[in-house]
Amino acid sequence: MSAYIIANVEVTNPTQYEEYKKLSSKAMQVYGAEVCVRGGKVEVLEGDWNPQRLVVLKFPSVEAAKKFSESPEYGEARASRQGAAVMRMIVVEGL
């Protein structure tokens, strides 16, 4: 069963965040993430949720998504993000 990592990112230091984007992109390639959404325009259709920067990644399974999230490659990206953004991330089973 496929799985999706969904992240809402509040970028606080755009210059520093560029390094995170490079490193996280490398980790996505290593772990086979399919990028579905990465920072496109967001329009609220219902409710009061107002995400800053939305990212949706598709993986073959929840286990694969967790392997990516817990990987040394993504750990390096995560460390580079410190002080550059606030990340809220979930994994959800798909169809």
Rosetta silent file (secondary structure, phi, psi, omega in degrees, C-alpha in Angstrom):
SEQUENCE: MSAYIIANVEVTNPTQYEEYKKLSSKAMQVYGAEVCVRGGKVEVLEGDWNPQRLVVLKFPSVEAAKKFSESPEYGEARASRQGAAVMRMIVVEGL
SCORE:     score description
SCORE:     0.000 S_00000001
   1 L     0.000  130.870 -179.944    0.000    0.000    0.000 S_00000001
   2 L   -66.476  164.344  178.737    1.421    3.395   -0.956 S_00000001
   3 E  -143.772  154.694 -179.090    2.111    6.085    1.618 S_00000001
   4 E  -127.282  133.499  166.649    2.498    9.836    1.528 S_00000001
   5 E   -93.084  127.324  178.214    4.638   12.166    3.558 S_00000001
   6 E  -119.906  126.573 -177.665    2.813   15.478    3.878 S_00000001
   7 E  -129.971  138.945  170.688    4.697   18.454    5.243 S_00000001
   8 E  -112.105  120.156 -173.741    3.757   22.032    6.006 S_00000001
   9 E  -116.209  127.860  172.581    6.895   24.160    6.142 S_00000001
  10 E  -104.448  104.100 -177.193    7.196   27.661    7.538 S_00000001
  11 E   -79.849  124.118 -179.350   10.404   29.041    6.052 S_00000001
  12 L  -108.331  -18.797  178.318   12.066   31.582    8.350 S_00000001
  13 L  -139.682   88.830 -175.076   15.425   31.931    6.561 S_00000001
  14 H   -57.598  -35.867 -179.570   15.016   31.482    2.779 S_00000001
  15 H   -65.066  -49.167  179.190   18.745   31.663    2.049 S_00000001
  16 H   -66.642  -33.322 -178.755   19.637   28.915    4.522 S_00000001
  17 H   -62.951  -26.271  178.863   16.595   26.874    3.426 S_00000001
  18 H   -59.915  -37.913  177.793   18.127   26.512   -0.065 S_00000001
  19 H   -64.922  -42.303  176.947   20.795   24.186    1.394 S_00000001
  20 H   -58.869  -44.565 -179.122   18.072   22.063    2.997 S_00000001
  21 H   -59.720  -41.201  178.350   16.277   21.802   -0.353 S_00000001
  22 H   -63.157  -49.401 -177.582   19.451   20.539   -2.052 S_00000001
  23 H   -67.917  -40.239  179.849   20.175   17.945    0.622 S_00000001
  24 H   -68.164  -34.136  176.972   16.563   16.785    0.966 S_00000001
  25 H   -62.440  -41.332  177.061   16.310   16.413   -2.830 S_00000001
  26 H   -61.978  -44.040  179.158   19.339   14.105   -2.773 S_00000001
  27 H   -63.877  -39.928  177.767   17.750   12.030    0.003 S_00000001
  28 H   -59.525  -41.172  179.404   14.471   11.841   -1.939 S_00000001
  29 H   -65.048  -44.594 -179.061   16.344   10.453   -4.940 S_00000001
  30 H   -60.515  -39.231 -173.951   18.183    7.857   -2.851 S_00000001
  31 L  -101.684   13.273  170.916   14.952    6.607   -1.231 S_00000001
  32 L    69.085   29.118  178.185   12.743    6.724   -4.326 S_00000001
  33 L   -70.386  135.722  171.462   10.354    9.472   -3.260 S_00000001
  34 E   -97.252  117.764 -178.893    7.940   10.603   -5.948 S_00000001
  35 E   -80.150  117.079  179.045    7.463   14.349   -5.555 S_00000001
  36 E   -97.460  -39.633  179.905    3.758   15.146   -5.957 S_00000001
  37 E  -142.740  136.631  176.965    3.742   18.688   -4.534 S_00000001
  38 E  -151.096   83.215  171.750    6.648   20.913   -3.610 S_00000001
  39 L    79.376   20.568  177.524    5.867   24.480   -2.712 S_00000001
  40 L   -73.172  173.888  179.570    3.233   25.312   -5.309 S_00000001
  41 L   -62.708  134.988  179.568    0.546   27.942   -4.880 S_00000001
  42 L  -112.022  134.593  175.732   -1.978   27.016   -2.167 S_00000001
  43 L  -127.613  119.915 -179.570   -5.605   28.122   -2.203 S_00000001
  44 L   -74.264  125.966  179.124   -7.802   27.413    0.818 S_00000001
  45 L  -101.158  -26.383 -178.180  -11.153   25.983   -0.241 S_00000001
  46 L  -158.997  143.540  177.177  -12.623   25.265    3.173 S_00000001
  47 L    84.424 -172.069 -174.765  -11.723   25.832    6.816 S_00000001
  48 L  -111.972   14.811  178.055   -9.046   27.965    8.413 S_00000001
  49 L   -73.845  129.991 -178.682   -5.920   25.955    7.518 S_00000001
  50 L  -134.714   74.949 -178.231   -3.376   28.210    5.821 S_00000001
  51 L   -63.031  147.586 -179.754   -0.222   26.218    5.059 S_00000001
  52 L   -80.909  -59.556  179.976    2.910   28.188    4.231 S_00000001
  53 E  -138.448  117.722 -174.529    4.758   25.758    1.957 S_00000001
  54 E  -103.322  136.062  177.595    3.216   22.366    1.280 S_00000001
  55 E  -129.792  133.140  175.937    5.180   19.252    0.282 S_00000001
  56 E  -129.923  121.947  178.608    3.684   15.852   -0.643 S_00000001
  57 E  -118.565  136.927  178.788    5.953   12.864   -1.318 S_00000001
  58 E  -104.822  136.454  177.239    4.752    9.425   -2.418 S_00000001
  59 E  -129.094  160.621  179.863    6.449    6.194   -1.311 S_00000001
  60 L   -66.745  -22.424 -177.162    5.627    2.539   -1.983 S_00000001
  61 L  -161.051  166.532  174.748    4.794    1.953    1.718 S_00000001
  62 H   -62.013  -39.710 -179.683    4.750    3.517    5.177 S_00000001
  63 H   -60.864  -41.319  179.160    7.919    1.574    5.935 S_00000001
  64 H   -65.927  -38.982  178.315    9.681    3.109    2.923 S_00000001
  65 H   -64.279  -42.377  178.942    8.567    6.610    3.972 S_00000001
  66 H   -67.676  -36.692  177.516    9.882    6.041    7.487 S_00000001
  67 H   -60.323  -42.687  175.370   13.155    4.657    6.123 S_00000001
  68 H   -60.415  -51.503 -175.483   13.582    7.932    4.199 S_00000001
  69 H   -61.387  -33.018 -176.824   12.666   10.062    7.227 S_00000001
  70 L   -95.781    3.428 -174.370   15.059    8.186    9.506 S_00000001
  71 L   -74.024  155.891  174.578   17.914    7.950    6.988 S_00000001
  72 H   -62.074  -35.499 -179.466   21.363    9.482    7.440 S_00000001
  73 H   -64.016  -45.120  178.973   20.858   11.367    4.170 S_00000001
  74 H   -74.008  -29.707  175.438   17.674   13.029    5.372 S_00000001
  75 H   -59.503  -38.667  176.895   19.236   13.521    8.806 S_00000001
  76 H   -64.856  -42.214  177.354   21.886   15.688    7.155 S_00000001
  77 H   -62.500  -45.540 -179.667   19.142   17.704    5.432 S_00000001
  78 H   -58.081  -43.124  179.454   17.229   18.027    8.701 S_00000001
  79 H   -62.841  -37.757 -179.959   20.332   19.358   10.467 S_00000001
  80 H   -69.868  -19.397 -178.316   20.836   21.963    7.732 S_00000001
  81 H   -81.880  -16.819 -177.876   17.250   23.137    8.226 S_00000001
  82 L   -55.344  124.793 -179.492   17.785   24.128   11.885 S_00000001
  83 L    83.487   -3.280 -178.374   17.073   27.841   12.207 S_00000001
  84 L  -109.874  -19.430 -176.066   15.793   28.060    8.625 S_00000001
  85 E  -165.755  155.839  171.899   12.295   26.577    8.903 S_00000001
  86 E  -106.718  122.861 -175.479    9.637   25.060   11.136 S_00000001
  87 E  -108.555  132.983  169.941    8.579   21.647    9.816 S_00000001
  88 E  -122.692  118.226 -171.431    5.309   19.845   10.503 S_00000001
  89 E  -136.053  138.281  175.102    5.349   16.412    8.859 S_00000001
  90 E  -132.327  162.162  168.240    3.101   13.362    8.842 S_00000001
  91 E  -118.789  139.729 -178.612    2.975   10.043    7.014 S_00000001
  92 E  -137.170  139.778  176.499   -0.374    8.675    5.864 S_00000001
  93 E   -68.557  142.797  177.690   -1.348    5.425    4.178 S_00000001
  94 L  -113.074 -162.514  179.494   -2.629    5.790    0.641 S_00000001
  95 L  -105.160    0.000    0.000   -4.427    3.613   -1.837 S_00000001
